[in-house]
Amino acid sequence: MLRELNVSGKIFQLSRTMHLLKIPIIPKFLKQLNRIIFSCDIPYNTDIKNSVMFGHNGMGLVINKNAKIDENTLIMQHVTIGANMGKFRVVDGKKITAPYIGKNVLISAGAILLGPIVVGDNAQIGAGAVVTKDVPENGVAVGVPAKVVKVLNKNEIKEVLA
């Protein structure tokens, strides 16, 4: 059911496709449409995989254009995924300034992810968490500032979008 309701995600993907095809004006229009209807700011040049879902149509969602979000990730409402005042680091030979989020990640409502951090595959970020450090693969991070309180074992990992 969640897949049918992801209108803001579809608007984003259409704007990204138009941007990659170098079609002018339409990507900017679609970005503003998303902003007006869903109060979300998702730049069309952000690297977000097609299978990423936005809970509650991404209401209040803000994503930095330099963030990277991998497959089957679920991002709930009022989440901020942003840079941190020009800080950067090198990961896999690439300079990053905003979060890189792995596959099958759950980012709960109101979470804030800041800076050049890496969130590993199958990680879970709790509601209202403020994440400024890496979260390992299968890690569960909660709190302000966020701390990894558990690393899930294979039996505890579920597909976020199953």
C-alpha positions in Angstrom: 0.0 0.0 0.0 2.9 2.4 0.8 4.1 2.2 -2.8 0.8 3.5 -4.2 0.9 6.5 -1.9 4.4 7.8 -2.7 3.3 10.7 -4.8 6.1 13.0 -3.7 8.6 10.3 -4.6 7.2 10.0 -8.1 7.3 13.8 -8.5 11.0 13.7 -7.4 11.8 10.8 -9.8 10.1 12.6 -12.7 12.1 15.8 -11.9 15.3 13.9 -11.7 14.7 12.1 -15.0 14.0 15.5 -16.7 17.2 16.9 -15.1 19.3 14.0 -16.4 17.8 14.4 -19.8 18.8 18.0 -19.7 15.3 19.3 -20.1 15.2 22.8 -18.7 12.6 24.4 -16.4 10.5 21.3 -15.8 12.7 19.9 -13.0 12.6 23.2 -11.1 8.8 23.4 -11.6 8.3 19.9 -10.2 10.6 20.6 -7.2 8.5 23.6 -6.4 5.3 21.6 -6.9 6.6 19.1 -4.3 7.4 21.9 -2.0 4.0 23.5 -2.2 1.9 20.3 -1.9 4.0 18.3 0.6 6.2 21.0 2.2 9.3 19.0 1.3 12.5 20.1 -0.3 14.1 17.3 -2.5 16.5 18.7 -5.1 16.2 17.1 -8.5 20.0 16.6 -8.7 20.1 14.4 -5.5 21.1 10.8 -6.0 18.1 8.9 -4.7 17.3 5.4 -6.0 13.8 4.7 -7.5 12.9 2.2 -4.7 13.3 4.8 -1.9 9.9 5.6 -0.3 8.8 8.6 1.6 6.3 7.9 4.4 3.4 10.4 4.5 4.5 11.6 1.1 7.6 13.1 2.5 5.8 15.8 4.5 8.3 18.2 5.9 11.3 16.3 4.4 14.5 18.2 3.6 17.3 16.5 1.7 20.7 18.1 0.8 21.5 17.9 -2.9 24.8 16.1 -2.1 23.2 13.3 -0.1 23.1 9.8 -1.6 20.2 7.4 -0.7 20.4 3.8 -1.7 17.7 1.2 -2.5 14.7 0.1 -0.4 15.1 2.9 2.2 12.1 4.3 4.0 12.2 7.9 5.1 9.4 9.1 7.3 7.9 12.6 7.7 9.8 15.7 9.0 13.3 14.2 8.4 16.3 16.4 7.6 19.3 14.9 5.7 21.8 17.7 5.5 25.3 18.9 5.3 27.2 20.4 8.2 28.8 23.8 7.5 31.2 22.8 4.8 32.6 19.7 6.6 33.7 16.9 4.3 35.6 13.6 4.3 36.7 11.0 1.7 34.8 7.8 1.5 35.7 5.2 -1.1 37.9 7.8 -2.9 35.0 10.3 -3.1 34.7 13.6 -1.2 31.4 13.6 0.7 29.7 16.5 2.4 26.3 15.1 3.2 25.0 11.7 4.4 25.4 8.5 2.4 22.6 6.2 3.3 22.8 2.5 2.5 20.2 -0.1 1.4 17.2 -1.1 3.3 17.5 1.7 5.9 14.6 3.0 8.1 14.8 6.7 9.0 12.0 7.4 11.5 9.9 10.6 11.9 11.7 13.7 12.9 15.3 12.3 12.6 18.1 14.6 11.7 21.2 13.3 9.8 23.9 15.9 9.5 27.3 16.0 7.8 29.6 13.7 5.9 28.3 10.5 7.6 27.7 7.0 6.3 24.6 5.0 7.4 25.2 1.3 6.7 22.8 -1.2 5.1 19.9 -2.4 7.2 20.4 0.4 9.8 17.5 1.9 11.7 17.4 5.5 12.9 14.9 6.2 15.8 12.3 9.0 15.8 13.8 12.4 16.7 17.4 11.1 16.7 20.2 13.6 15.8 22.8 11.6 13.9 26.3 13.2 13.4 28.4 10.1 13.3 28.5 7.0 11.2 25.9 4.2 11.9 27.3 0.8 11.2 25.6 -1.8 9.0 22.6 -3.3 10.9 23.0 -0.7 13.6 20.1 0.9 15.5 20.8 4.5 16.5 18.6 6.6 18.9 18.8 9.7 21.0 20.2 13.2 21.0 23.0 12.9 20.1 22.3 9.6 18.5 24.1 6.5 19.8 24.2 3.0 18.4 22.3 1.0 21.0 22.2 -2.3 19.2 23.5 -4.1 16.1 20.9 -6.4 14.6 21.7 -10.0 13.9 20.6 -11.8 10.7 17.3 -13.0 12.3 16.3 -9.5 13.3 16.8 -7.9 9.9 13.6 -7.4 7.9 13.1 -5.8 4.5 12.0 -2.2 5.3 9.7 -2.1 2.3 8.5 -5.7 2.4 
